[in-house]
Amino acid sequence: MKTVLVFYKEWIELNHPDVDGTFIERSTVVEVEKLTDLNEMFEVIDDVKVIC
């Protein structure tokens, strides 16, 4: 298992007809077997830092 810090963007849909949605920058620590498993967990990944 690898512990990684993932910086990603999440799309937030705004429920107003005149305003589009927006991306919110977030980060989280997750454990994965392979780094390619992150592709299934997040849509827009900005950066990945391997902790251990």
Short mmCIF file of the C-alpha atoms (twelve columns), coordinates in Angstrom:
data_MODEL
# 
_entry.id   MODEL 
# 
loop_
_atom_site.group_PDB 
_atom_site.id 
_atom_site.type_symbol 
_atom_site.label_atom_id 
_atom_site.label_alt_id 
_atom_site.label_comp_id 
_atom_site.label_asym_id 
_atom_site.label_seq_id 
_atom_site.Cartn_x 
_atom_site.Cartn_y 
_atom_site.Cartn_z 
_atom_site.pdbx_PDB_model_num 
ATOM 1  C CA . MET A 1  0.000   0.000  0.000   1 
ATOM 2  C CA . LYS A 2  1.086   3.540  -0.756  1 
ATOM 3  C CA . THR A 3  -0.090  6.573  1.163   1 
ATOM 4  C CA . VAL A 4  -0.422  9.617  -1.080  1 
ATOM 5  C CA . LEU A 5  -1.550  13.206 -0.784  1 
ATOM 6  C CA . VAL A 6  -3.786  14.070 -3.724  1 
ATOM 7  C CA . PHE A 7  -4.577  17.608 -4.867  1 
ATOM 8  C CA . TYR A 8  -7.648  17.560 -7.083  1 
ATOM 9  C CA . LYS A 9  -10.489 19.696 -8.417  1 
ATOM 10 C CA . GLU A 10 -14.149 18.906 -7.828  1 
ATOM 11 C CA . TRP A 11 -16.912 20.311 -10.047 1 
ATOM 12 C CA . ILE A 12 -19.642 22.041 -8.043  1 
ATOM 13 C CA . GLU A 13 -22.880 22.575 -9.935  1 
ATOM 14 C CA . LEU A 14 -24.713 25.758 -8.978  1 
ATOM 15 C CA . ASN A 15 -28.498 25.479 -9.125  1 
ATOM 16 C CA . HIS A 16 -29.129 28.799 -10.773 1 
ATOM 17 C CA . PRO A 17 -29.967 29.234 -14.478 1 
ATOM 18 C CA . ASP A 18 -27.763 32.319 -14.928 1 
ATOM 19 C CA . VAL A 19 -24.645 30.949 -13.208 1 
ATOM 20 C CA . ASP A 20 -22.471 28.077 -14.357 1 
ATOM 21 C CA . GLY A 21 -20.819 25.653 -11.961 1 
ATOM 22 C CA . THR A 22 -17.245 26.012 -10.773 1 
ATOM 23 C CA . PHE A 23 -14.231 23.920 -9.800  1 
ATOM 24 C CA . ILE A 24 -13.228 23.796 -6.118  1 
ATOM 25 C CA . GLU A 25 -9.633  22.876 -5.264  1 
ATOM 26 C CA . ARG A 26 -9.368  20.180 -2.611  1 
ATOM 27 C CA . SER A 27 -6.826  17.763 -1.163  1 
ATOM 28 C CA . THR A 28 -6.967  14.481 0.710   1 
ATOM 29 C CA . VAL A 29 -4.765  11.637 1.896   1 
ATOM 30 C CA . VAL A 30 -5.594  8.175  0.543   1 
ATOM 31 C CA . GLU A 31 -4.056  4.707  0.506   1 
ATOM 32 C CA . VAL A 32 -3.846  2.851  -2.805  1 
ATOM 33 C CA . GLU A 33 -2.206  -0.310 -4.127  1 
ATOM 34 C CA . LYS A 34 -1.092  1.355  -7.379  1 
ATOM 35 C CA . LEU A 35 -0.946  5.014  -8.290  1 
ATOM 36 C CA . THR A 36 -3.126  4.334  -11.320 1 
ATOM 37 C CA . ASP A 37 -5.976  3.499  -8.909  1 
ATOM 38 C CA . LEU A 38 -6.268  7.261  -8.312  1 
ATOM 39 C CA . ASN A 39 -7.739  7.645  -11.806 1 
ATOM 40 C CA . GLU A 40 -10.827 5.748  -10.670 1 
ATOM 41 C CA . MET A 41 -11.204 7.833  -7.511  1 
ATOM 42 C CA . PHE A 42 -10.784 11.383 -8.896  1 
ATOM 43 C CA . GLU A 43 -11.722 13.081 -12.165 1 
ATOM 44 C CA . VAL A 44 -9.322  16.064 -12.254 1 
ATOM 45 C CA . ILE A 45 -5.990  15.464 -10.457 1 
ATOM 46 C CA . ASP A 46 -3.606  18.417 -10.150 1 
ATOM 47 C CA . ASP A 47 -0.745  16.876 -8.151  1 
ATOM 48 C CA . VAL A 48 0.162   13.710 -6.258  1 
ATOM 49 C CA . LYS A 49 2.763   13.464 -3.493  1 
ATOM 50 C CA . VAL A 50 3.796   10.035 -2.222  1 
ATOM 51 C CA . ILE A 51 4.089   10.089 1.569   1 
ATOM 52 C CA . CYS A 52 5.187   6.476  2.098   1 
# 
